[in-house]
Amino acid sequence: MGVVADILWRALHVPGHDACSLSRNFGGWELQGTAVWRHPEGPAALSYLVQCDTGWITRQAEVRGRVGERALDLLLTRDEAGGWTVNDQPVPEVAGAQDIDLGFTPATNTLPLRRLMALGQDRADVTAAWLDARDWRLKPLNQTYLREGEGHWRYLSPEHDFTALLAVDGQGFVTDYEGGWRKED
């Protein structure tokens, strides 16, 4: 089936880049990429693969690489009942979450955005299974996406008192994440 779209982002908040591709497979969709950036622990280079079903619900994500001196090799899996595991260890705090949010890349914003675009919805309140790049633990993260016109969405994370305007292309990729990431031409 192959690659549908790809993108290169430049980080605006730290030195760094992220290259990502979106592919269609027989069971759904895949996001695959590599992010390199300056993390507080030192230079970081992480590769990721996120697999979703045809409705953009996460099945699993793999994250591998280094952050400073720390090696990461994580398998984040969502089962049919909505339960999550990290390297086969249950994480009940995120049970029921449909989306993975890899906190080091804008790539995973594509998942709820594609679902909203496919359903023609202008708003979604979701809880994501968030991989927090500060401690690499999976945590629940309440998120709101609001359409603010053609190709523009407002992202809100209430418990972090965070909001950002997202410019989005027709593939659901964020092309400008206010204060965070921007597509390289």
CYANA upper distance limits for C-alpha pairs under 8 A (distance plus 0.5 A):
  1 MET  CA     23 SER  CA      7.97
  1 MET  CA     24 ARG  CA      6.30
  1 MET  CA     25 ASN  CA      6.19
  1 MET  CA     26 PHE  CA      8.01
  2 GLY  CA     23 SER  CA      5.92
  2 GLY  CA     24 ARG  CA      6.47
  2 GLY  CA     25 ASN  CA      7.59
  3 VAL  CA     21 SER  CA      7.09
  3 VAL  CA     22 LEU  CA      6.27
  3 VAL  CA     23 SER  CA      4.67
  3 VAL  CA     24 ARG  CA      7.11
  4 VAL  CA     21 SER  CA      8.08
  4 VAL  CA     22 LEU  CA      6.11
  4 VAL  CA     23 SER  CA      5.69
  4 VAL  CA     24 ARG  CA      7.17
  5 ALA  CA     21 SER  CA      6.28
  5 ALA  CA     22 LEU  CA      5.75
  5 ALA  CA     23 SER  CA      7.61
  5 ALA  CA    171 GLN  CA      7.61
  6 ASP  CA     19 ALA  CA      8.06
  6 ASP  CA     20 CYS  CA      6.10
  6 ASP  CA     21 SER  CA      4.56
  6 ASP  CA     22 LEU  CA      6.52
  7 ILE  CA     19 ALA  CA      6.38
  7 ILE  CA     20 CYS  CA      5.93
  7 ILE  CA     21 SER  CA      6.90
  7 ILE  CA    173 PHE  CA      8.27
  7 ILE  CA    183 LYS  CA      7.41
  7 ILE  CA    184 GLU  CA      8.28
  8 LEU  CA     17 HIS  CA      7.59
  8 LEU  CA     18 ASP  CA      6.24
  8 LEU  CA     19 ALA  CA      4.93
  8 LEU  CA     20 CYS  CA      6.94
  8 LEU  CA    183 LYS  CA      6.27
  8 LEU  CA    184 GLU  CA      6.07
  8 LEU  CA    185 ASP  CA      8.48
  9 TRP  CA     17 HIS  CA      5.98
  9 TRP  CA     18 ASP  CA      5.62
  9 TRP  CA     19 ALA  CA      6.88
  9 TRP  CA    175 THR  CA      8.24
  9 TRP  CA    181 TRP  CA      6.61
  9 TRP  CA    182 ARG  CA      5.81
  9 TRP  CA    183 LYS  CA      4.83
  9 TRP  CA    184 GLU  CA      5.94
 10 ARG  CA     15 PRO  CA      8.48
 10 ARG  CA     16 GLY  CA      6.53
 10 ARG  CA     17 HIS  CA      4.99
 10 ARG  CA     18 ASP  CA      7.12
 10 ARG  CA    181 TRP  CA      6.10
 10 ARG  CA    182 ARG  CA      5.86
 10 ARG  CA    183 LYS  CA      6.74
 10 ARG  CA    184 GLU  CA      6.70
 11 ALA  CA     15 PRO  CA      6.62
 11 ALA  CA     16 GLY  CA      5.58
 11 ALA  CA     17 HIS  CA      6.12
 11 ALA  CA     18 ASP  CA      8.29
 11 ALA  CA     37 TRP  CA      8.25
 11 ALA  CA    180 GLY  CA      6.38
 11 ALA  CA    181 TRP  CA      5.01
 11 ALA  CA    182 ARG  CA      7.09
 12 LEU  CA     16 GLY  CA      8.48
 12 LEU  CA    179 GLY  CA      6.52
 12 LEU  CA    180 GLY  CA      5.54
 12 LEU  CA    181 TRP  CA      5.82
 12 LEU  CA    182 ARG  CA      7.58
 13 HIS  CA    179 GLY  CA      6.92
 13 HIS  CA    180 GLY  CA      5.95
 13 HIS  CA    181 TRP  CA      8.10
 14 VAL  CA     37 TRP  CA      7.30
 14 VAL  CA     38 ARG  CA      6.59
 14 VAL  CA     39 HIS  CA      8.45
 15 PRO  CA     37 TRP  CA      6.07
 15 PRO  CA     38 ARG  CA      6.20
 16 GLY  CA     35 ALA  CA      7.92
 16 GLY  CA     36 VAL  CA      5.87
 16 GLY  CA     37 TRP  CA      4.30
 16 GLY  CA     38 ARG  CA      6.90
 17 HIS  CA     35 ALA  CA      6.30
 17 HIS  CA     36 VAL  CA      6.01
 17 HIS  CA     37 TRP  CA      6.81
 18 ASP  CA     33 GLY  CA      7.42
 18 ASP  CA     34 THR  CA      6.09
 18 ASP  CA     35 ALA  CA      4.59
 18 ASP  CA     36 VAL  CA      6.81
 18 ASP  CA    105 THR  CA      7.52
 19 ALA  CA     33 GLY  CA      5.81
 19 ALA  CA     34 THR  CA      6.02
 19 ALA  CA     35 ALA  CA      7.02
 20 CYS  CA     31 LEU  CA      7.24
 20 CYS  CA     32 GLN  CA      6.01
 20 CYS  CA     33 GLY  CA      4.51
 20 CYS  CA     34 THR  CA      7.14
 20 CYS  CA    107 ALA  CA      7.53
 21 SER  CA     31 LEU  CA      6.22
 21 SER  CA     32 GLN  CA      5.88
 21 SER  CA     33 GLY  CA      6.75
 22 LEU  CA     29 TRP  CA      7.67
 22 LEU  CA     30 GLU  CA      6.24
 22 LEU  CA     31 LEU  CA      5.26
 22 LEU  CA     32 GLN  CA      7.18
 23 SER  CA     29 TRP  CA      6.24
 23 SER  CA     30 GLU  CA      5.62
 23 SER  CA     31 LEU  CA      7.02
 24 ARG  CA     28 GLY  CA      6.51
 24 ARG  CA     29 TRP  CA      5.15
 24 ARG  CA     30 GLU  CA      6.88
 25 ASN  CA     29 TRP  CA      6.21
 25 ASN  CA     30 GLU  CA      7.73
 27 GLY  CA     52 CYS  CA      8.39
 27 GLY  CA     53 ASP  CA      6.41
 27 GLY  CA     54 THR  CA      7.09
 28 GLY  CA     51 GLN  CA      7.98
 28 GLY  CA     52 CYS  CA      6.16
 28 GLY  CA     53 ASP  CA      4.73
 28 GLY  CA     54 THR  CA      4.62
 28 GLY  CA     55 GLY  CA      8.07
 28 GLY  CA     56 TRP  CA      8.01
 29 TRP  CA     51 GLN  CA      6.39
 29 TRP  CA     52 CYS  CA      5.59
 29 TRP  CA     53 ASP  CA      6.68
 29 TRP  CA     54 THR  CA      7.02
 29 TRP  CA     56 TRP  CA      7.66
 30 GLU  CA     49 LEU  CA      7.35
 30 GLU  CA     50 VAL  CA      5.98
 30 GLU  CA     51 GLN  CA      5.08
 30 GLU  CA     52 CYS  CA      6.70
 31 LEU  CA     48 TYR  CA      8.31
 31 LEU  CA     49 LEU  CA      6.17
 31 LEU  CA     50 VAL  CA      5.54
 31 LEU  CA     51 GLN  CA      7.17
 31 LEU  CA    107 ALA  CA      7.84
 31 LEU  CA    108 THR  CA      8.45
 32 GLN  CA     47 SER  CA      8.12
 32 GLN  CA     48 TYR  CA      6.14
 32 GLN  CA     49 LEU  CA      4.92
 32 GLN  CA     50 VAL  CA      6.92
 33 GLY  CA     47 SER  CA      6.18
 33 GLY  CA     48 TYR  CA      5.90
 33 GLY  CA     49 LEU  CA      7.16
 34 THR  CA     45 ALA  CA      7.52
 34 THR  CA     46 LEU  CA      6.07
 34 THR  CA     47 SER  CA      4.67
 34 THR  CA     48 TYR  CA      6.68
 35 ALA  CA     44 ALA  CA      8.24
 35 ALA  CA     45 ALA  CA      6.21
 35 ALA  CA     46 LEU  CA      5.87
 35 ALA  CA     47 SER  CA      6.91
 35 ALA  CA    104 PHE  CA      8.08
 35 ALA  CA    105 THR  CA      7.44
 36 VAL  CA     43 PRO  CA      7.96
 36 VAL  CA     44 ALA  CA      5.92
 36 VAL  CA     45 ALA  CA      4.88
 36 VAL  CA     46 LEU  CA      7.05
 37 TRP  CA     43 PRO  CA      6.62
 37 TRP  CA     44 ALA  CA      5.85
 37 TRP  CA     45 ALA  CA      7.29
 38 ARG  CA     42 GLY  CA      6.50
 38 ARG  CA     43 PRO  CA      5.31
 38 ARG  CA     44 ALA  CA      6.53
 39 HIS  CA     43 PRO  CA      6.31
 39 HIS  CA     44 ALA  CA      6.47
 39 HIS  CA     67 VAL  CA      7.46
 39 HIS  CA     68 GLY  CA      7.95
 41 GLU  CA     67 VAL  CA      6.99
 41 GLU  CA     68 GLY  CA      5.48
 41 GLU  CA     69 GLU  CA      8.06
 42 GLY  CA     67 VAL  CA      6.80
 42 GLY  CA     68 GLY  CA      4.52
 42 GLY  CA     69 GLU  CA      7.97
 43 PRO  CA     66 ARG  CA      8.48
 43 PRO  CA     67 VAL  CA      6.55
 43 PRO  CA     68 GLY  CA      5.71
 44 ALA  CA     65 GLY  CA      8.24
 44 ALA  CA     66 ARG  CA      6.08
 44 ALA  CA     67 VAL  CA      4.64
 44 ALA  CA     68 GLY  CA      6.41
 45 ALA  CA     65 GLY  CA      6.17
 45 ALA  CA     66 ARG  CA      5.97
 45 ALA  CA     67 VAL  CA      6.94
 46 LEU  CA     63 VAL  CA      7.00
 46 LEU  CA     64 ARG  CA      5.97
 46 LEU  CA     65 GLY  CA      4.92
 46 LEU  CA     66 ARG  CA      6.70
 46 LEU  CA     67 VAL  CA      8.13
 47 SER  CA     62 GLU  CA      8.48
 47 SER  CA     63 VAL  CA      6.24
 47 SER  CA     64 ARG  CA      5.83
 47 SER  CA     65 GLY  CA      6.70
 48 TYR  CA     61 ALA  CA      7.50
 48 TYR  CA     62 GLU  CA      5.90
 48 TYR  CA     63 VAL  CA      5.04
 48 TYR  CA     64 ARG  CA      7.02
 49 LEU  CA     61 ALA  CA      5.98
 49 LEU  CA     62 GLU  CA      5.67
 49 LEU  CA     63 VAL  CA      7.32
 50 VAL  CA     58 THR  CA      7.69
 50 VAL  CA     59 ARG  CA      8.21
 50 VAL  CA     60 GLN  CA      6.41
 50 VAL  CA     61 ALA  CA      4.74
 50 VAL  CA     62 GLU  CA      7.02
 51 GLN  CA     58 THR  CA      6.53
 51 GLN  CA     59 ARG  CA      6.06
 51 GLN  CA     60 GLN  CA      5.92
 51 GLN  CA     61 ALA  CA      6.73
 52 CYS  CA     56 TRP  CA      5.72
 52 CYS  CA     57 ILE  CA      5.68
 52 CYS  CA     58 THR  CA      4.80
 52 CYS  CA     59 ARG  CA      5.63
 52 CYS  CA     60 GLN  CA      7.67
 53 ASP  CA     57 ILE  CA      6.00
 53 ASP  CA     58 THR  CA      7.12
 53 ASP  CA     59 ARG  CA      7.22
 55 GLY  CA    115 ARG  CA      7.01
 56 TRP  CA    111 LEU  CA      6.09
 56 TRP  CA    112 PRO  CA      7.66
 56 TRP  CA    114 ARG  CA      7.48
 56 TRP  CA    115 ARG  CA      6.35
 57 ILE  CA     98 GLN  CA      5.83
 57 ILE  CA     99 ASP  CA      6.54
 57 ILE  CA    111 LEU  CA      7.83
 58 THR  CA     78 ARG  CA      7.26
 58 THR  CA     98 GLN  CA      6.49
 58 THR  CA     99 ASP  CA      5.81
 58 THR  CA    100 ILE  CA      6.80
 58 THR  CA    111 LEU  CA      8.47
 59 ARG  CA     77 THR  CA      6.58
 59 ARG  CA     78 ARG  CA      5.63
 59 ARG  CA     79 ASP  CA      7.45
 60 GLN  CA     75 LEU  CA      7.70
 60 GLN  CA     76 LEU  CA      5.95
 60 GLN  CA     77 THR  CA      4.74
 60 GLN  CA     78 ARG  CA      6.33
 61 ALA  CA     75 LEU  CA      6.45
 61 ALA  CA     76 LEU  CA      5.55
 61 ALA  CA     77 THR  CA      6.97
 61 ALA  CA    100 ILE  CA      8.07
 62 GLU  CA     73 ASP  CA      8.00
 62 GLU  CA     74 LEU  CA      6.14
 62 GLU  CA     75 LEU  CA      5.20
 62 GLU  CA     76 LEU  CA      6.74
 63 VAL  CA     72 LEU  CA      7.46
 63 VAL  CA     73 ASP  CA      6.32
 63 VAL  CA     74 LEU  CA      5.61
 63 VAL  CA     75 LEU  CA      7.20
 64 ARG  CA     71 ALA  CA      8.18
 64 ARG  CA     72 LEU  CA      5.73
 64 ARG  CA     73 ASP  CA      4.98
 64 ARG  CA     74 LEU  CA      6.88
 65 GLY  CA     71 ALA  CA      6.36
 65 GLY  CA     72 LEU  CA      5.81
 65 GLY  CA     73 ASP  CA      7.22
 66 ARG  CA     70 ARG  CA      6.07
 66 ARG  CA     71 ALA  CA      5.00
 66 ARG  CA     72 LEU  CA      6.29
 67 VAL  CA     71 ALA  CA      6.98
 67 VAL  CA     72 LEU  CA      7.95
 74 LEU  CA     86 VAL  CA      7.03
 74 LEU  CA     87 ASN  CA      6.49
 75 LEU  CA     85 THR  CA      8.38
 75 LEU  CA     86 VAL  CA      6.09
 75 LEU  CA     87 ASN  CA      5.51
 75 LEU  CA     88 ASP  CA      8.23
 76 LEU  CA     84 TRP  CA      7.48
 76 LEU  CA     85 THR  CA      6.20
 76 LEU  CA     86 VAL  CA      5.11
 76 LEU  CA     87 ASN  CA      6.98
 77 THR  CA     84 TRP  CA      5.95
 77 THR  CA     85 THR  CA      5.77
 77 THR  CA     86 VAL  CA      7.08
 77 THR  CA     88 ASP  CA      8.41
 78 ARG  CA     82 GLY  CA      6.31
 78 ARG  CA     83 GLY  CA      6.01
 78 ARG  CA     84 TRP  CA      5.01
 78 ARG  CA     85 THR  CA      7.22
 79 ASP  CA     83 GLY  CA      5.84
 79 ASP  CA     84 TRP  CA      6.96
 81 ALA  CA     96 GLY  CA      8.06
 82 GLY  CA     95 ALA  CA      6.08
 82 GLY  CA     96 GLY  CA      4.99
 82 GLY  CA     97 ALA  CA      6.99
 82 GLY  CA     98 GLN  CA      7.61
 83 GLY  CA     90 PRO  CA      8.04
 83 GLY  CA     91 VAL  CA      8.05
 83 GLY  CA     92 PRO  CA      7.33
 83 GLY  CA     94 VAL  CA      7.86
 83 GLY  CA     95 ALA  CA      5.13
 83 GLY  CA     96 GLY  CA      6.75
 84 TRP  CA     90 PRO  CA      6.43
 84 TRP  CA     91 VAL  CA      6.06
 84 TRP  CA     92 PRO  CA      7.34
 84 TRP  CA     94 VAL  CA      7.11
 84 TRP  CA     95 ALA  CA      6.49
 85 THR  CA     89 GLN  CA      5.47
 85 THR  CA     90 PRO  CA      4.73
 85 THR  CA     91 VAL  CA      5.87
 86 VAL  CA     90 PRO  CA      7.04
 86 VAL  CA     91 VAL  CA      7.47
 86 VAL  CA    138 LEU  CA      8.28
 91 VAL  CA     95 ALA  CA      7.71
 91 VAL  CA    138 LEU  CA      7.86
 93 GLU  CA    139 LYS  CA      7.15
 93 GLU  CA    140 PRO  CA      6.91
 94 VAL  CA    128 ALA  CA      7.95
 94 VAL  CA    129 ALA  CA      6.01
 94 VAL  CA    138 LEU  CA      8.03
 94 VAL  CA    139 LYS  CA      6.65
 94 VAL  CA    140 PRO  CA      5.54
 97 ALA  CA    126 VAL  CA      8.10
 97 ALA  CA    127 THR  CA      5.97
 97 ALA  CA    128 ALA  CA      5.63
 97 ALA  CA    129 ALA  CA      6.26
 97 ALA  CA    140 PRO  CA      8.20
 98 GLN  CA    126 VAL  CA      8.48
 98 GLN  CA    127 THR  CA      7.95
 98 GLN  CA    128 ALA  CA      6.93
 98 GLN  CA    129 ALA  CA      8.13
 99 ASP  CA    111 LEU  CA      7.35
 99 ASP  CA    112 PRO  CA      7.62
 99 ASP  CA    127 THR  CA      8.05
 99 ASP  CA    128 ALA  CA      5.43
 99 ASP  CA    129 ALA  CA      6.60
100 ILE  CA    108 THR  CA      7.24
100 ILE  CA    128 ALA  CA      6.16
100 ILE  CA    129 ALA  CA      5.33
100 ILE  CA    130 TRP  CA      6.45
100 ILE  CA    131 LEU  CA      8.08
101 ASP  CA    108 THR  CA      5.94
101 ASP  CA    109 ASN  CA      7.61
101 ASP  CA    128 ALA  CA      6.57
101 ASP  CA    129 ALA  CA      6.42
101 ASP  CA    130 TRP  CA      5.01
101 ASP  CA    131 LEU  CA      6.60
102 LEU  CA    106 PRO  CA      8.35
102 LEU  CA    107 ALA  CA      8.41
102 LEU  CA    108 THR  CA      6.75
102 LEU  CA    130 TRP  CA      6.53
102 LEU  CA    131 LEU  CA      5.53
102 LEU  CA    132 ASP  CA      7.79
102 LEU  CA    133 ALA  CA      8.36
103 GLY  CA    130 TRP  CA      7.00
103 GLY  CA    131 LEU  CA      5.97
103 GLY  CA    132 ASP  CA      5.93
103 GLY  CA    133 ALA  CA      6.00
104 PHE  CA    133 ALA  CA      6.58
106 PRO  CA    110 THR  CA      8.19
106 PRO  CA    174 VAL  CA      7.36
106 PRO  CA    177 TYR  CA      8.17
106 PRO  CA    181 TRP  CA      7.69
107 ALA  CA    173 PHE  CA      7.48
107 ALA  CA    174 VAL  CA      8.02
109 ASN  CA    113 LEU  CA      6.85
109 ASN  CA    173 PHE  CA      8.12
109 ASN  CA    174 VAL  CA      7.79
110 THR  CA    114 ARG  CA      6.29
110 THR  CA    172 GLY  CA      5.69
110 THR  CA    173 PHE  CA      5.95
110 THR  CA    174 VAL  CA      7.52
111 LEU  CA    115 ARG  CA      6.85
111 LEU  CA    172 GLY  CA      8.38
112 PRO  CA    116 LEU  CA      6.57
113 LEU  CA    117 MET  CA      6.54
113 LEU  CA    145 TYR  CA      8.34
113 LEU  CA    172 GLY  CA      6.37
114 ARG  CA    118 ALA  CA      6.50
114 ARG  CA    171 GLN  CA      8.00
114 ARG  CA    172 GLY  CA      5.83
115 ARG  CA    119 LEU  CA      6.69
116 LEU  CA    120 GLY  CA      6.41
116 LEU  CA    121 GLN  CA      5.57
116 LEU  CA    122 ASP  CA      7.50
116 LEU  CA    123 ARG  CA      8.00
116 LEU  CA    124 ALA  CA      7.84
117 MET  CA    121 GLN  CA      6.92
117 MET  CA    172 GLY  CA      8.36
122 ASP  CA    145 TYR  CA      8.35
122 ASP  CA    146 LEU  CA      6.28
122 ASP  CA    147 ARG  CA      5.39
123 ARG  CA    144 THR  CA      7.72
123 ARG  CA    145 TYR  CA      5.99
123 ARG  CA    146 LEU  CA      5.05
123 ARG  CA    147 ARG  CA      6.81
124 ALA  CA    144 THR  CA      6.13
124 ALA  CA    145 TYR  CA      5.79
124 ALA  CA    146 LEU  CA      7.31
125 ASP  CA    142 ASN  CA      7.79
125 ASP  CA    143 GLN  CA      6.29
125 ASP  CA    144 THR  CA      4.97
125 ASP  CA    145 TYR  CA      7.14
126 VAL  CA    142 ASN  CA      6.34
126 VAL  CA    143 GLN  CA      5.78
126 VAL  CA    144 THR  CA      6.79
127 THR  CA    140 PRO  CA      6.71
127 THR  CA    141 LEU  CA      5.81
127 THR  CA    142 ASN  CA      4.83
127 THR  CA    143 GLN  CA      6.43
128 ALA  CA    140 PRO  CA      6.27
128 ALA  CA    141 LEU  CA      5.66
128 ALA  CA    142 ASN  CA      6.91
128 ALA  CA    143 GLN  CA      7.66
129 ALA  CA    138 LEU  CA      6.62
129 ALA  CA    139 LYS  CA      6.19
129 ALA  CA    140 PRO  CA      5.58
129 ALA  CA    141 LEU  CA      6.91
130 TRP  CA    137 ARG  CA      8.47
130 TRP  CA    138 LEU  CA      5.86
130 TRP  CA    139 LYS  CA      5.60
130 TRP  CA    140 PRO  CA      6.37
130 TRP  CA    141 LEU  CA      6.38
131 LEU  CA    136 TRP  CA      6.32
131 LEU  CA    137 ARG  CA      6.11
131 LEU  CA    138 LEU  CA      5.05
131 LEU  CA    139 LYS  CA      6.96
132 ASP  CA    136 TRP  CA      5.63
132 ASP  CA    137 ARG  CA      6.14
132 ASP  CA    138 LEU  CA      6.85
132 ASP  CA    139 LYS  CA      7.52
133 ALA  CA    137 ARG  CA      8.26
141 LEU  CA    157 SER  CA      7.85
141 LEU  CA    159 GLU  CA      8.49
142 ASN  CA    157 SER  CA      6.55
142 ASN  CA    158 PRO  CA      7.39
142 ASN  CA    159 GLU  CA      7.87
143 GLN  CA    155 TYR  CA      7.60
143 GLN  CA    156 LEU  CA      6.13
143 GLN  CA    157 SER  CA      5.36
143 GLN  CA    158 PRO  CA      7.55
144 THR  CA    154 ARG  CA      8.32
144 THR  CA    155 TYR  CA      6.26
144 THR  CA    156 LEU  CA      5.53
144 THR  CA    157 SER  CA      7.14
145 TYR  CA    153 TRP  CA      6.83
145 TYR  CA    154 ARG  CA      6.12
145 TYR  CA    155 TYR  CA      5.33
145 TYR  CA    156 LEU  CA      7.09
146 LEU  CA    153 TRP  CA      5.83
146 LEU  CA    154 ARG  CA      5.48
146 LEU  CA    155 TYR  CA      7.18
147 ARG  CA    152 HIS  CA      6.57
147 ARG  CA    153 TRP  CA      4.89
147 ARG  CA    154 ARG  CA      6.85
148 GLU  CA    152 HIS  CA      5.77
148 GLU  CA    153 TRP  CA      5.68
148 GLU  CA    154 ARG  CA      7.01
149 GLY  CA    153 TRP  CA      7.79
151 GLY  CA    167 ALA  CA      6.19
151 GLY  CA    168 VAL  CA      5.45
151 GLY  CA    169 ASP  CA      6.74
151 GLY  CA    170 GLY  CA      8.14
152 HIS  CA    165 LEU  CA      7.49
152 HIS  CA    166 LEU  CA      6.11
152 HIS  CA    167 ALA  CA      5.13
152 HIS  CA    168 VAL  CA      6.43
153 TRP  CA    165 LEU  CA      6.42
153 TRP  CA    166 LEU  CA      5.58
153 TRP  CA    167 ALA  CA      7.04
153 TRP  CA    168 VAL  CA      7.94
154 ARG  CA    163 THR  CA      7.52
154 ARG  CA    164 ALA  CA      6.38
154 ARG  CA    165 LEU  CA      5.14
154 ARG  CA    166 LEU  CA      6.50
155 TYR  CA    163 THR  CA      6.00
155 TYR  CA    164 ALA  CA      5.78
155 TYR  CA    165 LEU  CA      6.72
155 TYR  CA    166 LEU  CA      7.42
156 LEU  CA    161 ASP  CA      8.22
156 LEU  CA    162 PHE  CA      6.24
156 LEU  CA    163 THR  CA      4.88
156 LEU  CA    164 ALA  CA      7.19
157 SER  CA    161 ASP  CA      6.61
157 SER  CA    162 PHE  CA      5.60
157 SER  CA    163 THR  CA      6.82
158 PRO  CA    162 PHE  CA      6.84
164 ALA  CA    177 TYR  CA      7.23
164 ALA  CA    178 GLU  CA      5.83
164 ALA  CA    179 GLY  CA      8.09
165 LEU  CA    176 ASP  CA      8.48
165 LEU  CA    177 TYR  CA      6.82
165 LEU  CA    178 GLU  CA      5.92
166 LEU  CA    174 VAL  CA      6.71
166 LEU  CA    175 THR  CA      7.91
166 LEU  CA    176 ASP  CA      6.19
166 LEU  CA    177 TYR  CA      5.30
166 LEU  CA    178 GLU  CA      6.81
167 ALA  CA    174 VAL  CA      6.20
167 ALA  CA    175 THR  CA      5.94
167 ALA  CA    176 ASP  CA      5.47
167 ALA  CA    177 TYR  CA      7.15
168 VAL  CA    172 GLY  CA      6.23
168 VAL  CA    173 PHE  CA      6.01
168 VAL  CA    174 VAL  CA      4.91
168 VAL  CA    175 THR  CA      5.91
168 VAL  CA    176 ASP  CA      7.67
169 ASP  CA    173 PHE  CA      6.07
169 ASP  CA    174 VAL  CA      7.03
169 ASP  CA    175 THR  CA      6.99
174 VAL  CA    182 ARG  CA      8.37
174 VAL  CA    183 LYS  CA      8.17
175 THR  CA    181 TRP  CA      8.22
175 THR  CA    182 ARG  CA      6.07
175 THR  CA    183 LYS  CA      5.29
176 ASP  CA    180 GLY  CA      8.43
176 ASP  CA    181 TRP  CA      6.39
176 ASP  CA    182 ARG  CA      4.90
176 ASP  CA    183 LYS  CA      6.75
177 TYR  CA    181 TRP  CA      5.40
177 TYR  CA    182 ARG  CA      6.60
